[in-house]
Amino acid sequence: MSIAPNTAHAQRARHFVGAYHQVGVQTTVSEASSHRLIALLFEGFFAAVARTRGAMRAGDVQAKGVAIGQAVRIVDEGLKAGLNLTAGGKLAVDLADLYAYVCLRLTQANLRNDEKGLDECIGLMTPLRDAWTAIGNSADAQAHF
């Protein structure tokens, strides 16, 4: 004998879980330093690319589109938009160009179901994330002395 799940209850539970998650994200963001906000963008990017890969493998076109859209928005509207091209000089311009390329490759990977394109983007973004993390660890260590 099987008991059918109460769909209204399940939907309500998902709503509360989603609301709880959203409050947690908003709290994290509102309390984060500028450095931590960029780190959160990198974390979100890598998570979105991982979800994209999973959706590609599962053949879930809708989930793939949502996930890759999130990755592109993080790069374009978060990381790239946060650059100060005037004060940042050549480094900021180079990063803007790299971020534009990553967005292009993500879009191509989406259209072609190309995991190698995702791998390329991960390979380009990993050193940036690692350097950003190292800068934060260094700054945190200096703040304690």
Secondary structure, 3 states (H helix, E strand, C coil): CCCCCCHHHHHHHHHHHHHHHHHHHHHHHHHCCHHHHHHHHHHHHHHHHHHHHHHHHHCCHHHHHHHHHHHHHHHHHHHHCCCCCCCCHHHHHHHHHHHHHHHHHHHHHHHHCCHHHHHHHHHHHHHHHHHHHHHHHHHHHHHCC
